[in-house]
Amino acid sequence: MEQNRFKSLPLWSAIVAQLFAILELTGAFKALGLDMGVAGDVVASVLQLLVLFGILNNPTSADSF
């Protein structure tokens, strides 16, 4: 089964997670008045794990991750 890479859900979730992580790490949410403190660090870590999953995923091959 051949799948288009740009129709892959993990790819798009990784892109969105990276955008949110960049916004969180640059303090864009603090400028909006959304200071999350330690929870923000946990959220950033989870977002980076989603990015890692999206990078390692290979949707074009059925037998590999």
C-alpha positions in Angstrom: 0.0 0.0 0.0 1.5 3.3 -1.1 0.5 6.4 0.8 1.2 10.0 0.1 3.5 11.5 2.8 1.5 14.7 2.9 -1.7 12.9 3.7 -0.2 11.4 6.8 -1.8 12.3 10.1 1.5 12.0 12.1 3.2 14.4 9.7 0.6 17.1 10.2 0.4 16.5 13.9 4.2 16.9 14.1 4.1 20.2 12.2 1.3 21.6 14.4 3.1 20.4 17.5 6.3 22.0 16.4 4.5 25.3 15.8 3.0 25.3 19.2 6.3 24.3 20.8 8.0 27.2 19.1 5.3 29.6 20.2 5.5 28.3 23.8 9.3 28.4 24.0 9.6 31.9 22.6 7.1 33.2 25.1 4.3 34.1 22.7 1.7 32.7 25.0 3.1 34.8 27.9 2.6 37.9 25.8 -1.1 36.9 25.5 -1.3 36.5 29.3 -1.2 32.7 29.3 1.6 32.0 31.7 1.6 28.2 32.4 4.8 27.9 34.5 5.9 24.3 35.0 2.9 23.0 33.1 4.2 24.8 30.1 7.5 22.9 30.3 5.5 19.6 30.4 3.4 20.7 27.5 6.5 21.6 25.5 8.0 18.2 26.2 4.9 16.4 25.1 4.8 18.5 21.9 8.5 17.6 21.2 7.6 13.9 21.6 4.9 14.3 19.0 7.4 16.0 16.7 9.8 13.1 17.1 7.1 10.6 16.3 6.2 12.5 13.2 9.8 12.6 12.1 10.4 8.9 12.6 7.2 7.8 11.0 7.4 6.6 7.4 3.9 6.5 5.8 5.1 5.4 2.4 6.1 1.9 3.6 3.7 -0.5 5.3 6.4 -2.6 6.9 8.3 0.1 8.7 7.6 2.7 11.4 
